Amino acid sequence: MIADCRFPVFGKYSVTAACFVSIVSGDHLIIVKAYEINQFGIDKLALTDREVPEPGPGEVLIKLRAASINYRDLMVVEGTYNPKMKLPAVPFSDGAGEVTAVGDGVTKWNVGDRVMPIFAQHWIDGDSSEEKRRSSLGAGAYWDGVLREYAVFSDEGLVRIPDHLSFEEAATLPCAALTAWNAIVVSGRVRPGEAVLTLGTGGVSVFAVQFAKIAGARVISTSSSDEKIEKLKDLGIDAAVNYRTREDWDAAVLEIVGKPGVDHVVEVGGSGTIPRSLNAVRIAGHVALIGALTGAANFNPTTVFMKAVRVQGIFVGSRTMFEDMNRAIEVSKLRPVVDRVFEFDEAREALEYMKSGSHFGKVVVRI
């Protein structure tokens, strides 16, 4: 049984804020908390009771300690990611916790190990596929997400937390960090001295700055806030452009680096920013296409083939990539940038804060 959920009171068990115990047919049934999407909308996100799941053969039970929010999670909760998503569903893909029980045949993990579930549970190595993509957490396809107290995962769907990171820091890694790692290291193959352009100060963009600096690159960043630009400078960026005061930020980037332009762009804006990203990148440069945060815009693909730009879509990454990234994080002692930590009963407030766009780095919910 899960000892930390049970406290003796008058010979039975007390109710706590996290869970309570009821007696069913003489057995102790442990009930814990989970957030569920029953209807779309932040205000409709429901805190519900669930039984603690039991790990089967090849499975591991995790006590989740923290979860972080990606823009995808906000879209899932609001119903814009997949309006036809099967409900009810537990949201959020990125979490961290500790092993509390293992099923038969599990030899890789022991009780007490600190772990993170991988974003796509079936993507162990190699290229992505439809089956691997559909195994992503937190969007109602294969498994529920991590905004809950306990969850069961395959023993193959976990990676170890770097020793120097807290649970809150580790919870930022499975999607945002791995996406940035894929863009910079795997797809981008960034080399020392190359110029990397990052857009904004969300989780992926901030991790991209950190990984690009580890790779020895020159980093230019854009932001709508001078205050956030100062924070980017603390991370070691070489130059920045405030796109509120310079709407032609692509021209400003070219003024900084000179022609022919930057070698790489970490493109998180989508259709609203990609024309300027393509203008800022050099001939035969690389654009890692990650997000779609901005609205519609006219996009002329002529620039792509006239400049022979390599535009690569990035969808997170495999467990092998994750393990490679963690080794780099351990060696460099990199620490994720956590903007704010909310408590478990403040999950809706955390989503509203994420929606406001005022964060720098990652927003985390402590479980």
Sequence and secondary structure as in RCSB ss.txt:
>XXXX:A:sequence
MIADCRFPVFGKYSVTAACFVSIVSGDHLIIVKAYEINQFGIDKLALTDREVPEPGPGEVLIKLRAASINYRDLM
VVEGTYNPKMKLPAVPFSDGAGEVTAVGDGVTKWNVGDRVMPIFAQHWIDGDSSEEKRRSSLGAGAYWDGVLREY
AVFSDEGLVRIPDHLSFEEAATLPCAALTAWNAIVVSGRVRPGEAVLTLGTGGVSVFAVQFAKIAGARVISTSSS
DEKIEKLKDLGIDAAVNYRTREDWDAAVLEIVGKPGVDHVVEVGGSGTIPRSLNAVRIAGHVALIGALTGAANFN
PTTVFMKAVRVQGIFVGSRTMFEDMNRAIEVSKLRPVVDRVFEFDEAREALEYMKSGSHFGKVVVRI
>XXXX:A:secstr
  GGG  EETTEE   SSEEEEEETTEEEEEEEEEEBSSSSGGG EEEEEE     TTEEEEEEEEEEE HHHHH
HHHTSS TT  SSB   SEEEEEEEEE TT  S  TT EEEE SBTT  SSS  HHHHTTBTTSSSSS  S BSE
EEEEGGGEEE  TT  HHHHTTIIIIIHHHHIIIIIIS   TT EEEEESSSHHHHHHHHHHHHTT EEEEEES 
HHHHHHHHHTT SEEEETTT S HHHHHHHHH TT EEEEEE SGGGTHHHHHHHEEEEEEEEE    S      
THHHHHTT EEEE     HHHHHHHHHHHHHHT    EEEEEEGGGHHHHHHHHHHT  SSEEEEE 
